[in-house]
Amino acid sequence: MLVSISAKVQAVAAPIYRSIDRAVGNAAQRLEPYLGRRGVVPFLIILFWACAVFPNLTLRSFIWEEGTNAEIARDVLAHGHFFQPYIYGVRWHDKPSLPGWLIAGFAILTGGVNEWSARLPSMLSVLITALLVQNVTRRYTGLNASLFAALSFLFCPLLLKKLTIA
């Protein structure tokens, strides 16, 4: 009984799968000339990155270690304690202060320590890494596979969770 039901389902589903496969193949063939142009694939990666990052940027205030990194950047800018900053009057020497230094650098450009300047270094590092993934995989695979690899990195669930956290 079960064998006949699964055979009937396969008989009905097989033409549907073939038509979907044909439609996707035709769409990929039509997009191939456009993707082959210089600069289109990096533009697509930047576009997808912007769609994933910018809507979530100011949804929440600082969480987890973001407040500490932002305070390190504020101390570096305000008092010049570059190598051992003070956080709330206590010398901070637990970790290296590279995120704080990067935030301070972007804060100079954006006009102050806020969500934008605190989260911009991590957001740009994700974008640069996605572009590097596409570039490296392009050497060994085709154009479609390298774009898929970059977008797979960009939309990895673990990365999306941390994408807008400084």
Beta strands, then each sheet from edge to edge (+ up, - down):
strand 1: 86-87
strand 2: 90-91
sheet 1: 1+ 2-
end
